[in-house]
Amino acid sequence: MKELIEKIQETYAAFAADAAAQAEKGNKAAGTRARKASLELEKAMKAFRKASLEAAKN
C-alpha cells in the first residue's frame, strides 16, 4: 500500500505543476498533461480505496 500512496503523491505533484502552468501561463500542453494525470489519479485512488477496504477487513 505504501507504493500506491507514493504513486498517488507523485501523480498529484505532476498534476498540480501542470495545472498551475496551464492556469498561470495558458500552456495548452500542460493542460493536456494535467488532464491525463487526473485520469491516472482517479485510477490510483480507486485502487487505494479497494486496498484500504481490504486492509480494514483483515
C-alpha positions as CSV (number, residue, x, y, z in Angstrom):
1,M,0.0,0.0,0.0
2,K,3.0,2.3,0.6
3,E,3.9,2.1,-3.1
4,L,0.3,3.1,-4.0
5,I,0.4,6.1,-1.7
6,E,3.8,7.2,-3.2
7,K,2.4,6.8,-6.7
8,I,-0.6,8.9,-5.8
9,Q,1.7,11.6,-4.3
10,E,3.9,11.7,-7.4
11,T,1.0,11.8,-9.8
12,Y,-0.7,14.6,-7.8
13,A,2.6,16.6,-7.8
14,A,2.8,16.3,-11.6
15,F,-0.9,17.2,-11.9
16,A,-0.5,20.3,-9.7
17,A,2.5,21.6,-11.6
18,D,0.9,21.1,-15.0
19,A,-2.5,22.6,-13.8
20,A,-0.7,25.6,-12.5
21,A,1.3,26.1,-15.7
22,Q,-2.0,26.0,-17.7
23,A,-3.8,28.3,-15.4
24,E,-1.0,30.9,-14.9
25,K,0.7,30.8,-18.3
26,G,-2.0,29.4,-20.6
27,N,0.2,26.4,-21.5
28,K,-2.1,24.1,-23.5
29,A,0.3,21.1,-23.4
30,A,0.4,21.4,-19.7
31,G,-3.4,21.3,-19.7
32,T,-3.3,18.0,-21.7
33,R,-0.8,16.5,-19.2
34,A,-2.9,17.7,-16.3
35,R,-6.0,16.0,-17.7
36,K,-4.0,12.8,-18.3
37,A,-2.7,12.9,-14.7
38,S,-6.2,13.5,-13.3
39,L,-7.3,10.2,-15.0
40,E,-4.3,8.4,-13.6
41,L,-5.1,9.8,-10.1
42,E,-8.7,8.6,-10.4
43,K,-7.5,5.1,-11.2
44,A,-4.9,5.2,-8.3
45,M,-7.5,6.5,-5.9
46,K,-9.9,3.7,-6.7
47,A,-7.1,1.2,-6.2
48,F,-6.3,2.8,-2.9
49,R,-9.9,2.6,-1.8
50,K,-10.0,-1.1,-2.7
51,A,-6.8,-1.8,-0.9
52,S,-7.9,0.2,2.1
53,L,-11.2,-1.7,2.4
54,E,-9.3,-5.0,2.2
55,A,-6.9,-3.9,4.9
56,A,-9.8,-2.8,7.1
57,K,-11.5,-6.2,6.8
58,N,-8.3,-8.1,7.9
